[in-house]
Amino acid sequence: MPLYQYRAVTADGENRDGALEGSDQQAVVHQLQEKGLIPISVEAGEGSFGISKLLNTKVGSSGLSDTRLLIFTQQLAALMQAGIALDRALDIMLQVSDDEQLQALVQPIQDGVRRGQPLSRVLADVPDSFSQFYVSMVQAAEVSGDLGNGLSQLASYLERSKQLREQVLSALIYPIILVIVSAISLLIILTYVVPQFQQLFSDMGQALPLSTAIVISIAEFIRDYFPWMLLVLILGAFYVRYMLSKPEARFWWHARQLRLPLLGGVSQRIETARFTRSLGTLVQGGVPLLSALGIARETIGNSCMAQAVNQATKSLKEGKHLAGPLQATGLFPSLALQMIQVGEETGQLESMLLKVADVYDREVSTAIQRTLSILTPVLIVGLGILIAGIIMSILVAIMSINDIPI
């Protein structure tokens, strides 16, 4: 079984660290709890390498990475639920953590708490690391008097969001690598291989077949103008980024994005899962629905769907329900809206929102697998056709050499 390094504290607040074998992290957590310890962190042994270590790599940003934010929330929630005071919990986190960036963040938070400021106020002063959603959840937990449970709910939300994001990124890695390798292969063939045959054909003084002439012309164009093509691509990327910074252009692109075959449905499901989980977590944490809608809207990456939520918020202020205005926009899946409507009618909106998020998390996984099952063969076949076309054009020219009179 793999070896896991752990950090934990006793009920008296004493630090404990060491290593345990277990089938997974959860199994190690159970072992520690059976020993009467409060787990702070459980990570794979130093010899291993995983996505968590990669995501924790410092890249120069002053804010927390998503993984560090999750670890911070989980540790603080575990300590608070164990009955340890907030100031003491932050002190323990400082002692057991060997992450300099995390320590640099926890220290001013502890200083603010010791000055008598609420935790939500202290976190609001660090907007680069803690979003409005995070601060609102902490504030609602403070009002309810159960900060530990509120932080636990927040940690669950962050973990599920991180899993969804990593799932999407992991699914895109193979197609991206395939496209890059394909582009490099074609570039090498056109700029190095084809010119070798071009010299041979020019020495023969024979008119080349049309297909061969086209391939050679493309190769010459790429070889002569590649720096300019690269410059145009870079400038084009900056131009697109500049245009997407404008609300009108971004709205137009996001609207078209939702209509794309395959990818549009995946994008819609991802945004629906993100929005419903954010809204459900906020409402469950005690945030009023109107305030929660305004905060959850900021978690939506698609500006069209965000505008639809904004319209629903206005309708809600007029006394209407949430599901109807969202359905009128036609941008959200009908199943999600029906489940939200049932939640409103039964008075269980927050639990139904979280169920919607779970449903669409699974649908995103299925949709990504289905999209990749179509996209990957298309890319492979497309690359094969291009390379086969180049090779055939060269072979046709070589075979035509036999027709030259001796």
GIPEFEN-V67088 format. One line per field, one symbol per residue. ss: DSSP state (@ for helix, = for strand, . for the rest). A space follows every 10 residues. Layout:
ss: ???
This chain:
ss: ..=======. ....====== =...@@@@@@ @@@@...=== ====...... @@@@@..... .....@@@@@ @@@@@@@@@@ @....@@@@@ @@@@@@...@ @@@@@@@@@@ @@@@....@@ @@@@...... .@@@@@@@@@ @@@@..@@@@ @@@@@@@@@@ @@@@@@@@@@ @@@@@@@@@@ @@@@@@@@@@ @@@@@@@@@@ @@@@.....@ @@@@@@@@@@ @@@@@@@@@@ @@@@@@@@@@ @@@@..@@@@ @@@@@@@@.. ..@@@@@@@@ @@@@@@@@@@ @@@@....@@ @@@@@@@... ..@@@@@@@@ @@@@@@@... .@@@@@@@@. ...@@@@@@@ @@@@@@..@@ @@@@@@@@@@ @@@@@@@@@@ @@@@@@@@@@ @@@@@@@@@@ @@@@@@@@@@ @@@...
